[in-house]
């Protein structure tokens, strides 16, 4: 059984939005917001921490270009950028991919804490606990 993200560069070649030497980007098939995109290495690698410095530079370059493309097309008000690193952090495909998630004013009642919402009780860090 092949890797779904290794196969994407072939099976979804016509859906690739941008690419560079080491990465390509597509819009997520199951977006959590309009414009939700993935930045995916062309070479199979399962961890951000296994990237070479050159690959990291390529990744950031494409992330910036994709952000500009999403800005032009969808005009979001903000972004979350995320990597699920390891099964216990929610990584379900063992091929590194970076989520570029556009955010829109009013898409949640209280956006305070952003990615901290993986633990909802810790999301609003502005509320000080009294001991």
C-alpha positions, 0 to 999 in steps of 0.5 A, a space after each residue: 500500500 502506497 503513501 497517499 501524499 507520495 501518490 498525490 503529486 501524481 494522482 492530483 497533479 492538476 490540483 497542485 496550486 504551487 510547488 518548488 524544488 522540495 514541496 507542493 501545495 494543494 487545497 485540503 480535500 476536507 477543509 475546516 475553513 475556506 482556503 485550508 491548504 496543505 504544504 507537502 514534501 515531494 519526498 517521503 518524510 514523516 517528521 518536520 524534524 527530519 528535514 534538512 535546512 534546505 528543505 526547511 527553507 523551501 517549506 517556508 518559502 512555499 508556505 509564504 507563497 501559498 499564504 499570498 495565494 490564499 489571501 488573494 483568493 479568499 481574503 481571510 482575517 488571520 491564519 493558524 499554521 499547524 503540523 501534527 507531529 506523531 500519532 499522539 499529536 494527531 498525525 494520521 498520515 505518516 508523511 509530513 504535511 503543514 496545514 495552512 488554515 485561514 481564519 475569518 472574523 467571527 468563525 468562532 465565538 472566542 478565538 483567544 488561544 488559537 491552537 491551544 483549543 486542542 485542550 479547550 479548558 486551557 484555551 483561554 489563558 487570559 483567565 487567571 486561576 486562583 489558588 
